[in-house]
Amino acid sequence: MQSEEEERLRDQRALRAEQRRMEQLFASSLEGVVLLDAKGRILRVNRSFCDLFGFASLGEVVGKELDVLVSMGDKYAEASEITARILRGEKVAVEVLRYRTDGRPLYVDLLGTLILPEEPEGDLEYYVIYRDISERKRAEE
């Protein structure tokens, strides 16, 4: 029979292992993953997001408004409306046109959802996931 201390240590190890798995999933995802704050600003992105949209580094995007970085012209209003829906807590799954840093168009599947904080007083955060579907869209056209 395990003592309370042994059980607590086992639970802490299990929690750390789970946190490492989740971090690895975020970092190594093939899709571009963005974590937003309640104002639509980027808290974190993974390397795939930077590669997909043409950013040189993770630091280049953190703190910036997501929609300003990936949309332009008439697509900005659409992007802002989609982000507003996500920030209201809606689950969003759409195919949209966005733009790389060099201005080239990029068709993506966009998935967005609210992440509830662990503590009641915690800040709300939002995940947005991008998958490049440009080749498929070109084939359809």
C-alpha positions in Angstrom: 0.0 0.0 0.0 1.4 3.4 -1.0 1.7 6.2 1.4 0.1 9.5 0.7 3.5 11.1 -0.1 4.3 8.3 -2.6 0.9 8.7 -4.2 1.4 12.5 -4.4 4.8 12.1 -6.0 3.4 9.5 -8.5 0.6 11.9 -9.5 3.1 14.8 -9.9 5.2 12.6 -12.2 2.2 11.6 -14.2 1.1 15.3 -14.6 4.6 16.3 -15.7 4.7 13.5 -18.3 1.3 14.6 -19.6 2.4 18.2 -19.8 5.5 17.1 -21.8 3.3 15.1 -24.2 1.0 18.0 -24.7 3.9 20.4 -25.3 5.4 17.9 -27.8 2.1 17.6 -29.6 1.8 21.4 -29.9 5.4 21.9 -31.0 5.6 19.0 -33.5 2.2 19.3 -35.1 2.2 19.3 -38.9 -0.5 21.9 -38.8 0.1 25.6 -37.9 -1.2 26.0 -34.3 -1.8 29.4 -32.7 -2.8 30.1 -29.1 -4.7 33.5 -28.8 -5.7 35.7 -25.9 -9.2 37.1 -25.5 -8.3 40.1 -27.8 -7.2 37.9 -30.7 -3.5 38.5 -30.0 -1.0 35.7 -30.4 0.3 34.2 -27.2 2.2 31.2 -28.8 2.6 29.6 -32.2 4.4 26.5 -33.3 7.1 26.2 -36.0 4.6 24.8 -38.5 2.6 28.1 -38.3 5.7 30.1 -39.1 6.7 27.9 -41.9 3.2 27.9 -43.4 2.9 31.7 -43.4 6.5 32.5 -44.1 7.6 33.9 -40.7 11.3 33.5 -39.9 10.8 33.1 -36.1 8.3 32.5 -33.4 9.1 35.8 -31.8 8.2 37.6 -34.9 4.5 36.9 -34.3 4.0 36.7 -30.6 1.9 39.7 -29.2 0.6 40.6 -32.7 -3.0 40.5 -33.8 -3.5 37.2 -35.8 -5.8 38.6 -38.4 -3.4 41.4 -39.3 -0.6 38.9 -39.9 -2.5 36.4 -42.1 -5.1 38.4 -44.0 -5.1 41.4 -46.2 -7.5 43.6 -48.1 -11.1 42.3 -48.3 -10.1 39.2 -46.4 -9.3 41.1 -43.2 -13.0 41.7 -42.4 -13.8 38.0 -43.0 -10.9 37.0 -40.8 -11.9 39.4 -38.1 -15.5 38.0 -38.1 -14.2 34.4 -37.8 -11.9 35.4 -35.0 -14.8 37.2 -33.2 -16.9 34.0 -33.5 -14.0 32.0 -31.9 -13.6 34.6 -29.1 -17.3 34.3 -28.4 -16.8 30.6 -27.7 -18.1 29.2 -31.0 -16.3 26.2 -32.5 -15.4 27.2 -36.0 -14.4 24.9 -38.9 -14.0 26.7 -42.3 -12.0 26.8 -45.5 -10.6 30.2 -46.1 -8.1 32.2 -48.1 -5.2 33.7 -46.2 -1.9 35.2 -47.2 1.8 34.4 -46.6 4.2 37.2 -45.6 5.3 37.5 -49.3 1.7 38.1 -50.3 1.1 34.8 -51.9 -2.4 33.4 -51.4 -2.8 30.3 -49.1 -6.0 28.2 -48.9 -6.3 26.7 -45.4 -8.7 24.7 -43.3 -9.1 26.8 -40.2 -10.3 25.2 -36.9 -10.9 27.4 -33.9 -12.1 26.7 -30.3 -12.1 28.1 -26.8 -10.0 26.5 -24.1 -11.4 26.8 -20.7 -9.0 27.7 -17.9 -8.1 25.2 -15.2 -8.9 27.7 -12.5 -12.2 29.7 -12.5 -10.2 33.0 -12.3 -7.9 31.9 -15.2 -7.7 33.7 -18.5 -9.6 32.3 -21.5 -7.4 31.1 -24.4 -8.3 30.1 -27.9 -6.7 27.6 -30.3 -6.7 28.2 -34.0 -5.3 25.5 -36.3 -4.4 25.9 -39.9 -3.9 23.2 -42.5 -2.7 24.0 -46.0 -5.2 22.9 -48.6 -3.8 25.0 -51.5 -3.0 22.0 -53.7 -6.5 20.5 -53.3 -8.1 23.9 -54.1 -6.0 24.3 -57.2 -6.9 20.8 -58.3 -10.6 21.6 -57.8 -10.4 24.7 -59.9 
